[in-house]
Amino acid sequence: MTRVHSPLEAFNALRNVATAFAARLTAGIQHRSTMRTLDRFSDRRLRDLGFERDWDGTVIPIVDGK
């Protein structure tokens, strides 16, 4: 943990943390929305895009075993 020497440094540190949190939250929401869209695709179309359905019906990316 870094030591803060002025109120401006404290504000900048809080702003950086808030920005990082907002970016992570936005990425999570976008990922969930994309996966929900992919869930409606047919199995054939999913495979064309590089995804497949798991045994429980969830959409997962195809991973090469190389």
PyMOL Python script that loads the backbone (N, CA, C, O; Angstrom):
from pymol import cmd

cmd.read_pdbstr("""\
ATOM      1  N   MET A   1       0.845  -1.174   0.000  1.00  0.00           N
ATOM      2  CA  MET A   1       0.000   0.000   0.000  1.00  0.00           C
ATOM      3  C   MET A   1       0.891   1.237   0.000  1.00  0.00           C
ATOM      4  O   MET A   1       1.877   1.307   0.734  1.00  0.00           O
ATOM      5  N   THR A   2       0.536   2.199  -0.822  1.00  0.00           N
ATOM      6  CA  THR A   2       1.344   3.410  -0.911  1.00  0.00           C
ATOM      7  C   THR A   2       0.845   4.449   0.071  1.00  0.00           C
ATOM      8  O   THR A   2      -0.335   4.488   0.419  1.00  0.00           O
ATOM      9  N   ARG A   3       1.752   5.278   0.505  1.00  0.00           N
ATOM     10  CA  ARG A   3       1.421   6.340   1.448  1.00  0.00           C
ATOM     11  C   ARG A   3       0.951   7.569   0.674  1.00  0.00           C
ATOM     12  O   ARG A   3       1.570   7.953  -0.318  1.00  0.00           O
ATOM     13  N   VAL A   4      -0.125   8.178   1.119  1.00  0.00           N
ATOM     14  CA  VAL A   4      -0.693   9.353   0.474  1.00  0.00           C
ATOM     15  C   VAL A   4      -0.223  10.592   1.227  1.00  0.00           C
ATOM     16  O   VAL A   4      -0.327  10.669   2.451  1.00  0.00           O
ATOM     17  N   HIS A   5       0.302  11.568   0.467  1.00  0.00           N
ATOM     18  CA  HIS A   5       0.862  12.764   1.085  1.00  0.00           C
ATOM     19  C   HIS A   5      -0.016  13.994   0.930  1.00  0.00           C
ATOM     20  O   HIS A   5       0.197  14.994   1.616  1.00  0.00           O
ATOM     21  N   SER A   6      -0.988  13.940   0.051  1.00  0.00           N
ATOM     22  CA  SER A   6      -1.848  15.107  -0.128  1.00  0.00           C
ATOM     23  C   SER A   6      -3.262  14.647  -0.483  1.00  0.00           C
ATOM     24  O   SER A   6      -3.465  13.529  -0.955  1.00  0.00           O
ATOM     25  N   PRO A   7      -4.224  15.521  -0.250  1.00  0.00           N
ATOM     26  CA  PRO A   7      -5.605  15.166  -0.623  1.00  0.00           C
ATOM     27  C   PRO A   7      -5.762  14.912  -2.117  1.00  0.00           C
ATOM     28  O   PRO A   7      -6.580  14.090  -2.530  1.00  0.00           O
ATOM     29  N   LEU A   8      -4.980  15.619  -2.924  1.00  0.00           N
ATOM     30  CA  LEU A   8      -5.060  15.409  -4.371  1.00  0.00           C
ATOM     31  C   LEU A   8      -4.574  14.008  -4.746  1.00  0.00           C
ATOM     32  O   LEU A   8      -5.160  13.368  -5.620  1.00  0.00           O
ATOM     33  N   GLU A   9      -3.518  13.527  -4.103  1.00  0.00           N
ATOM     34  CA  GLU A   9      -3.049  12.166  -4.356  1.00  0.00           C
ATOM     35  C   GLU A   9      -4.086  11.142  -3.921  1.00  0.00           C
ATOM     36  O   GLU A   9      -4.271  10.121  -4.584  1.00  0.00           O
ATOM     37  N   ALA A  10      -4.762  11.411  -2.811  1.00  0.00           N
ATOM     38  CA  ALA A  10      -5.814  10.508  -2.340  1.00  0.00           C
ATOM     39  C   ALA A  10      -6.967  10.465  -3.340  1.00  0.00           C
ATOM     40  O   ALA A  10      -7.503   9.397  -3.638  1.00  0.00           O
ATOM     41  N   PHE A  11      -7.338  11.623  -3.849  1.00  0.00           N
ATOM     42  CA  PHE A  11      -8.417  11.685  -4.830  1.00  0.00           C
ATOM     43  C   PHE A  11      -8.028  10.931  -6.098  1.00  0.00           C
ATOM     44  O   PHE A  11      -8.841  10.190  -6.649  1.00  0.00           O
ATOM     45  N   ASN A  12      -6.799  11.112  -6.564  1.00  0.00           N
ATOM     46  CA  ASN A  12      -6.344  10.416  -7.772  1.00  0.00           C
ATOM     47  C   ASN A  12      -6.316   8.908  -7.561  1.00  0.00           C
ATOM     48  O   ASN A  12      -6.670   8.148  -8.463  1.00  0.00           O
ATOM     49  N   ALA A  13      -5.897   8.471  -6.378  1.00  0.00           N
ATOM     50  CA  ALA A  13      -5.884   7.039  -6.089  1.00  0.00           C
ATOM     51  C   ALA A  13      -7.305   6.472  -6.100  1.00  0.00           C
ATOM     52  O   ALA A  13      -7.540   5.402  -6.661  1.00  0.00           O
ATOM     53  N   LEU A  14      -8.239   7.174  -5.491  1.00  0.00           N
ATOM     54  CA  LEU A  14      -9.636   6.726  -5.488  1.00  0.00           C
ATOM     55  C   LEU A  14     -10.225   6.720  -6.898  1.00  0.00           C
ATOM     56  O   LEU A  14     -10.985   5.823  -7.261  1.00  0.00           O
ATOM     57  N   ARG A  15      -9.869   7.715  -7.670  1.00  0.00           N
ATOM     58  CA  ARG A  15     -10.363   7.796  -9.047  1.00  0.00           C
ATOM     59  C   ARG A  15      -9.840   6.612  -9.871  1.00  0.00           C
ATOM     60  O   ARG A  15     -10.576   6.025 -10.664  1.00  0.00           O
ATOM     61  N   ASN A  16      -8.564   6.270  -9.672  1.00  0.00           N
ATOM     62  CA  ASN A  16      -7.995   5.132 -10.398  1.00  0.00           C
ATOM     63  C   ASN A  16      -8.675   3.820 -10.017  1.00  0.00           C
ATOM     64  O   ASN A  16      -8.936   2.982 -10.880  1.00  0.00           O
ATOM     65  N   VAL A  17      -8.959   3.641  -8.746  1.00  0.00           N
ATOM     66  CA  VAL A  17      -9.645   2.428  -8.292  1.00  0.00           C
ATOM     67  C   VAL A  17     -11.060   2.375  -8.862  1.00  0.00           C
ATOM     68  O   VAL A  17     -11.511   1.325  -9.318  1.00  0.00           O
ATOM     69  N   ALA A  18     -11.759   3.507  -8.834  1.00  0.00           N
ATOM     70  CA  ALA A  18     -13.124   3.555  -9.354  1.00  0.00           C
ATOM     71  C   ALA A  18     -13.147   3.286 -10.861  1.00  0.00           C
ATOM     72  O   ALA A  18     -14.045   2.606 -11.358  1.00  0.00           O
ATOM     73  N   THR A  19     -12.173   3.811 -11.575  1.00  0.00           N
ATOM     74  CA  THR A  19     -12.099   3.591 -13.018  1.00  0.00           C
ATOM     75  C   THR A  19     -11.855   2.117 -13.328  1.00  0.00           C
ATOM     76  O   THR A  19     -12.483   1.553 -14.225  1.00  0.00           O
ATOM     77  N   ALA A  20     -10.951   1.503 -12.590  1.00  0.00           N
ATOM     78  CA  ALA A  20     -10.668   0.080 -12.808  1.00  0.00           C
ATOM     79  C   ALA A  20     -11.891  -0.772 -12.482  1.00  0.00           C
ATOM     80  O   ALA A  20     -12.202  -1.719 -13.204  1.00  0.00           O
ATOM     81  N   PHE A  21     -12.581  -0.437 -11.398  1.00  0.00           N
ATOM     82  CA  PHE A  21     -13.781  -1.189 -11.035  1.00  0.00           C
ATOM     83  C   PHE A  21     -14.862  -1.039 -12.094  1.00  0.00           C
ATOM     84  O   PHE A  21     -15.520  -2.015 -12.452  1.00  0.00           O
ATOM     85  N   ALA A  22     -15.050   0.177 -12.599  1.00  0.00           N
ATOM     86  CA  ALA A  22     -16.064   0.414 -13.628  1.00  0.00           C
ATOM     87  C   ALA A  22     -15.734  -0.347 -14.905  1.00  0.00           C
ATOM     88  O   ALA A  22     -16.633  -0.883 -15.552  1.00  0.00           O
ATOM     89  N   ALA A  23     -14.461  -0.401 -15.278  1.00  0.00           N
ATOM     90  CA  ALA A  23     -14.060  -1.129 -16.479  1.00  0.00           C
ATOM     91  C   ALA A  23     -14.326  -2.618 -16.316  1.00  0.00           C
ATOM     92  O   ALA A  23     -14.807  -3.269 -17.244  1.00  0.00           O
ATOM     93  N   ARG A  24     -14.016  -3.158 -15.146  1.00  0.00           N
ATOM     94  CA  ARG A  24     -14.259  -4.582 -14.908  1.00  0.00           C
ATOM     95  C   ARG A  24     -15.760  -4.894 -14.903  1.00  0.00           C
ATOM     96  O   ARG A  24     -16.185  -5.916 -15.442  1.00  0.00           O
ATOM     97  N   LEU A  25     -16.541  -4.030 -14.307  1.00  0.00           N
ATOM     98  CA  LEU A  25     -17.988  -4.212 -14.275  1.00  0.00           C
ATOM     99  C   LEU A  25     -18.578  -4.154 -15.680  1.00  0.00           C
ATOM    100  O   LEU A  25     -19.429  -4.970 -16.035  1.00  0.00           O
ATOM    101  N   THR A  26     -18.127  -3.194 -16.472  1.00  0.00           N
ATOM    102  CA  THR A  26     -18.608  -3.061 -17.843  1.00  0.00           C
ATOM    103  C   THR A  26     -18.251  -4.296 -18.673  1.00  0.00           C
ATOM    104  O   THR A  26     -19.077  -4.788 -19.442  1.00  0.00           O
ATOM    105  N   ALA A  27     -17.031  -4.791 -18.519  1.00  0.00           N
ATOM    106  CA  ALA A  27     -16.617  -5.984 -19.253  1.00  0.00           C
ATOM    107  C   ALA A  27     -17.463  -7.195 -18.858  1.00  0.00           C
ATOM    108  O   ALA A  27     -17.821  -8.007 -19.712  1.00  0.00           O
ATOM    109  N   GLY A  28     -17.780  -7.318 -17.583  1.00  0.00           N
ATOM    110  CA  GLY A  28     -18.619  -8.426 -17.129  1.00  0.00           C
ATOM    111  C   GLY A  28     -20.021  -8.362 -17.687  1.00  0.00           C
ATOM    112  O   GLY A  28     -20.586  -9.381 -18.085  1.00  0.00           O
ATOM    113  N   ILE A  29     -20.585  -7.171 -17.718  1.00  0.00           N
ATOM    114  CA  ILE A  29     -21.933  -6.997 -18.270  1.00  0.00           C
ATOM    115  C   ILE A  29     -21.948  -7.301 -19.765  1.00  0.00           C
ATOM    116  O   ILE A  29     -22.869  -7.952 -20.259  1.00  0.00           O
ATOM    117  N   GLN A  30     -20.928  -6.830 -20.486  1.00  0.00           N
ATOM    118  CA  GLN A  30     -20.850  -7.104 -21.916  1.00  0.00           C
ATOM    119  C   GLN A  30     -20.680  -8.596 -22.183  1.00  0.00           C
ATOM    120  O   GLN A  30     -21.278  -9.131 -23.117  1.00  0.00           O
ATOM    121  N   HIS A  31     -19.874  -9.267 -21.377  1.00  0.00           N
ATOM    122  CA  HIS A  31     -19.669 -10.711 -21.544  1.00  0.00           C
ATOM    123  C   HIS A  31     -20.976 -11.464 -21.312  1.00  0.00           C
ATOM    124  O   HIS A  31     -21.324 -12.361 -22.080  1.00  0.00           O
ATOM    125  N   ARG A  32     -21.693 -11.103 -20.262  1.00  0.00           N
ATOM    126  CA  ARG A  32     -22.964 -11.772 -19.967  1.00  0.00           C
ATOM    127  C   ARG A  32     -23.961 -11.552 -21.093  1.00  0.00           C
ATOM    128  O   ARG A  32     -24.682 -12.476 -21.471  1.00  0.00           O
ATOM    129  N   SER A  33     -24.011 -10.344 -21.632  1.00  0.00           N
ATOM    130  CA  SER A  33     -24.923 -10.044 -22.731  1.00  0.00           C
ATOM    131  C   SER A  33     -24.554 -10.841 -23.982  1.00  0.00           C
ATOM    132  O   SER A  33     -25.433 -11.364 -24.668  1.00  0.00           O
ATOM    133  N   THR A  34     -23.274 -10.934 -24.277  1.00  0.00           N
ATOM    134  CA  THR A  34     -22.819 -11.696 -25.437  1.00  0.00           C
ATOM    135  C   THR A  34     -23.145 -13.173 -25.285  1.00  0.00           C
ATOM    136  O   THR A  34     -23.615 -13.808 -26.229  1.00  0.00           O
ATOM    137  N   MET A  35     -22.900 -13.720 -24.105  1.00  0.00           N
ATOM    138  CA  MET A  35     -23.186 -15.139 -23.883  1.00  0.00           C
ATOM    139  C   MET A  35     -24.689 -15.412 -23.965  1.00  0.00           C
ATOM    140  O   MET A  35     -25.096 -16.471 -24.443  1.00  0.00           O
ATOM    141  N   ARG A  36     -25.511 -14.479 -23.510  1.00  0.00           N
ATOM    142  CA  ARG A  36     -26.954 -14.637 -23.620  1.00  0.00           C
ATOM    143  C   ARG A  36     -27.383 -14.641 -25.084  1.00  0.00           C
ATOM    144  O   ARG A  36     -28.289 -15.381 -25.467  1.00  0.00           O
ATOM    145  N   THR A  37     -26.731 -13.813 -25.901  1.00  0.00           N
ATOM    146  CA  THR A  37     -27.029 -13.797 -27.334  1.00  0.00           C
ATOM    147  C   THR A  37     -26.597 -15.103 -27.983  1.00  0.00           C
ATOM    148  O   THR A  37     -27.335 -15.667 -28.792  1.00  0.00           O
ATOM    149  N   LEU A  38     -25.404 -15.592 -27.635  1.00  0.00           N
ATOM    150  CA  LEU A  38     -24.916 -16.848 -28.198  1.00  0.00           C
ATOM    151  C   LEU A  38     -25.779 -18.029 -27.788  1.00  0.00           C
ATOM    152  O   LEU A  38     -25.872 -19.013 -28.522  1.00  0.00           O
ATOM    153  N   ASP A  39     -26.402 -17.944 -26.641  1.00  0.00           N
ATOM    154  CA  ASP A  39     -27.230 -19.043 -26.147  1.00  0.00           C
ATOM    155  C   ASP A  39     -28.412 -19.323 -27.074  1.00  0.00           C
ATOM    156  O   ASP A  39     -28.926 -20.441 -27.098  1.00  0.00           O
ATOM    157  N   ARG A  40     -28.842 -18.328 -27.829  1.00  0.00           N
ATOM    158  CA  ARG A  40     -29.979 -18.499 -28.735  1.00  0.00           C
ATOM    159  C   ARG A  40     -29.580 -19.093 -30.079  1.00  0.00           C
ATOM    160  O   ARG A  40     -30.450 -19.470 -30.864  1.00  0.00           O
ATOM    161  N   PHE A  41     -28.272 -19.184 -30.364  1.00  0.00           N
ATOM    162  CA  PHE A  41     -27.819 -19.706 -31.654  1.00  0.00           C
ATOM    163  C   PHE A  41     -27.948 -21.221 -31.703  1.00  0.00           C
ATOM    164  O   PHE A  41     -27.948 -21.894 -30.672  1.00  0.00           O
ATOM    165  N   SER A  42     -28.059 -21.743 -32.922  1.00  0.00           N
ATOM    166  CA  SER A  42     -28.106 -23.196 -33.110  1.00  0.00           C
ATOM    167  C   SER A  42     -26.717 -23.780 -32.865  1.00  0.00           C
ATOM    168  O   SER A  42     -25.716 -23.064 -32.882  1.00  0.00           O
ATOM    169  N   ASP A  43     -26.675 -25.088 -32.637  1.00  0.00           N
ATOM    170  CA  ASP A  43     -25.397 -25.758 -32.402  1.00  0.00           C
ATOM    171  C   ASP A  43     -24.455 -25.609 -33.595  1.00  0.00           C
ATOM    172  O   ASP A  43     -23.248 -25.442 -33.421  1.00  0.00           O
ATOM    173  N   ARG A  44     -24.998 -25.667 -34.783  1.00  0.00           N
ATOM    174  CA  ARG A  44     -24.181 -25.542 -35.993  1.00  0.00           C
ATOM    175  C   ARG A  44     -23.567 -24.149 -36.095  1.00  0.00           C
ATOM    176  O   ARG A  44     -22.384 -24.008 -36.405  1.00  0.00           O
ATOM    177  N   ARG A  45     -24.362 -23.135 -35.837  1.00  0.00           N
ATOM    178  CA  ARG A  45     -23.858 -21.759 -35.908  1.00  0.00           C
ATOM    179  C   ARG A  45     -22.830 -21.499 -34.804  1.00  0.00           C
ATOM    180  O   ARG A  45     -21.849 -20.789 -35.026  1.00  0.00           O
ATOM    181  N   LEU A  46     -23.050 -22.069 -33.619  1.00  0.00           N
ATOM    182  CA  LEU A  46     -22.079 -21.924 -32.531  1.00  0.00           C
ATOM    183  C   LEU A  46     -20.734 -22.511 -32.935  1.00  0.00           C
ATOM    184  O   LEU A  46     -19.690 -21.903 -32.698  1.00  0.00           O
ATOM    185  N   ARG A  47     -20.757 -23.700 -33.548  1.00  0.00           N
ATOM    186  CA  ARG A  47     -19.508 -24.338 -33.959  1.00  0.00           C
ATOM    187  C   ARG A  47     -18.794 -23.497 -35.012  1.00  0.00           C
ATOM    188  O   ARG A  47     -17.566 -23.411 -35.005  1.00  0.00           O
ATOM    189  N   ASP A  48     -19.551 -22.876 -35.919  1.00  0.00           N
ATOM    190  CA  ASP A  48     -18.951 -21.994 -36.929  1.00  0.00           C
ATOM    191  C   ASP A  48     -18.241 -20.809 -36.268  1.00  0.00           C
ATOM    192  O   ASP A  48     -17.243 -20.317 -36.795  1.00  0.00           O
ATOM    193  N   LEU A  49     -18.740 -20.352 -35.136  1.00  0.00           N
ATOM    194  CA  LEU A  49     -18.161 -19.210 -34.428  1.00  0.00           C
ATOM    195  C   LEU A  49     -17.082 -19.617 -33.424  1.00  0.00           C
ATOM    196  O   LEU A  49     -16.447 -18.753 -32.818  1.00  0.00           O
ATOM    197  N   GLY A  50     -16.866 -20.929 -33.239  1.00  0.00           N
ATOM    198  CA  GLY A  50     -15.833 -21.391 -32.325  1.00  0.00           C
ATOM    199  C   GLY A  50     -16.337 -21.687 -30.923  1.00  0.00           C
ATOM    200  O   GLY A  50     -15.569 -21.650 -29.962  1.00  0.00           O
ATOM    201  N   PHE A  51     -17.616 -21.977 -30.807  1.00  0.00           N
ATOM    202  CA  PHE A  51     -18.217 -22.322 -29.518  1.00  0.00           C
ATOM    203  C   PHE A  51     -18.941 -23.655 -29.638  1.00  0.00           C
ATOM    204  O   PHE A  51     -19.190 -24.147 -30.738  1.00  0.00           O
ATOM    205  N   GLU A  52     -19.270 -24.224 -28.495  1.00  0.00           N
ATOM    206  CA  GLU A  52     -20.078 -25.444 -28.457  1.00  0.00           C
ATOM    207  C   GLU A  52     -20.893 -25.453 -27.172  1.00  0.00           C
ATOM    208  O   GLU A  52     -20.661 -24.652 -26.266  1.00  0.00           O
ATOM    209  N   ARG A  53     -21.836 -26.357 -27.110  1.00  0.00           N
ATOM    210  CA  ARG A  53     -22.636 -26.500 -25.897  1.00  0.00           C
ATOM    211  C   ARG A  53     -22.014 -27.559 -25.003  1.00  0.00           C
ATOM    212  O   ARG A  53     -21.600 -28.619 -25.473  1.00  0.00           O
ATOM    213  N   ASP A  54     -21.952 -27.263 -23.713  1.00  0.00           N
ATOM    214  CA  ASP A  54     -21.475 -28.226 -22.729  1.00  0.00           C
ATOM    215  C   ASP A  54     -22.605 -29.207 -22.447  1.00  0.00           C
ATOM    216  O   ASP A  54     -23.716 -29.034 -22.949  1.00  0.00           O
ATOM    217  N   TRP A  55     -22.333 -30.232 -21.650  1.00  0.00           N
ATOM    218  CA  TRP A  55     -23.336 -31.260 -21.365  1.00  0.00           C
ATOM    219  C   TRP A  55     -24.585 -30.689 -20.698  1.00  0.00           C
ATOM    220  O   TRP A  55     -25.667 -31.265 -20.812  1.00  0.00           O
ATOM    221  N   ASP A  56     -24.443 -29.559 -20.003  1.00  0.00           N
ATOM    222  CA  ASP A  56     -25.609 -28.971 -19.339  1.00  0.00           C
ATOM    223  C   ASP A  56     -26.266 -27.862 -20.151  1.00  0.00           C
ATOM    224  O   ASP A  56     -27.188 -27.205 -19.668  1.00  0.00           O
ATOM    225  N   GLY A  57     -25.801 -27.646 -21.385  1.00  0.00           N
ATOM    226  CA  GLY A  57     -26.424 -26.663 -22.266  1.00  0.00           C
ATOM    227  C   GLY A  57     -25.766 -25.301 -22.276  1.00  0.00           C
ATOM    228  O   GLY A  57     -26.155 -24.440 -23.064  1.00  0.00           O
ATOM    229  N   THR A  58     -24.779 -25.083 -21.420  1.00  0.00           N
ATOM    230  CA  THR A  58     -24.106 -23.781 -21.423  1.00  0.00           C
ATOM    231  C   THR A  58     -23.189 -23.681 -22.635  1.00  0.00           C
ATOM    232  O   THR A  58     -22.677 -24.687 -23.126  1.00  0.00           O
ATOM    233  N   VAL A  59     -22.992 -22.468 -23.103  1.00  0.00           N
ATOM    234  CA  VAL A  59     -22.150 -22.215 -24.260  1.00  0.00           C
ATOM    235  C   VAL A  59     -20.723 -21.986 -23.774  1.00  0.00           C
ATOM    236  O   VAL A  59     -20.476 -21.157 -22.898  1.00  0.00           O
ATOM    237  N   ILE A  60     -19.778 -22.743 -24.365  1.00  0.00           N
ATOM    238  CA  ILE A  60     -18.371 -22.613 -23.993  1.00  0.00           C
ATOM    239  C   ILE A  60     -17.530 -22.513 -25.259  1.00  0.00           C
ATOM    240  O   ILE A  60     -17.923 -23.038 -26.301  1.00  0.00           O
ATOM    241  N   PRO A  61     -16.381 -21.850 -25.188  1.00  0.00           N
ATOM    242  CA  PRO A  61     -15.516 -21.790 -26.370  1.00  0.00           C
ATOM    243  C   PRO A  61     -14.859 -23.143 -26.636  1.00  0.00           C
ATOM    244  O   PRO A  61     -14.574 -23.899 -25.707  1.00  0.00           O
ATOM    245  N   ILE A  62     -14.626 -23.435 -27.896  1.00  0.00           N
ATOM    246  CA  ILE A  62     -13.938 -24.665 -28.267  1.00  0.00           C
ATOM    247  C   ILE A  62     -12.447 -24.448 -28.010  1.00  0.00           C
ATOM    248  O   ILE A  62     -11.862 -23.467 -28.469  1.00  0.00           O
ATOM    249  N   VAL A  63     -11.843 -25.379 -27.267  1.00  0.00           N
ATOM    250  CA  VAL A  63     -10.428 -25.284 -26.922  1.00  0.00           C
ATOM    251  C   VAL A  63      -9.679 -26.373 -27.662  1.00  0.00           C
ATOM    252  O   VAL A  63     -10.039 -27.548 -27.588  1.00  0.00           O
ATOM    253  N   ASP A  64      -8.626 -25.976 -28.382  1.00  0.00           N
ATOM    254  CA  ASP A  64      -7.798 -26.966 -29.069  1.00  0.00           C
ATOM    255  C   ASP A  64      -6.951 -27.695 -28.056  1.00  0.00           C
ATOM    256  O   ASP A  64      -6.390 -27.069 -27.156  1.00  0.00           O
ATOM    257  N   GLY A  65      -6.847 -28.989 -28.179  1.00  0.00           N
ATOM    258  CA  GLY A  65      -6.059 -29.805 -27.261  1.00  0.00           C
ATOM    259  C   GLY A  65      -4.627 -29.981 -27.722  1.00  0.00           C
ATOM    260  O   GLY A  65      -4.023 -31.019 -27.453  1.00  0.00           O
ATOM    261  N   LYS A  66      -4.072 -29.005 -28.403  1.00  0.00           N
ATOM    262  CA  LYS A  66      -2.710 -29.118 -28.937  1.00  0.00           C
ATOM    263  C   LYS A  66      -1.689 -28.781 -27.916  1.00  0.00           C
ATOM    264  O   LYS A  66      -0.492 -28.825 -28.201  1.00  0.00           O
TER     265      LYS A  66
END
""", "prot")
cmd.dss("prot")
cmd.show_as("cartoon", "prot")
cmd.util.cbc("prot")
cmd.orient("prot")
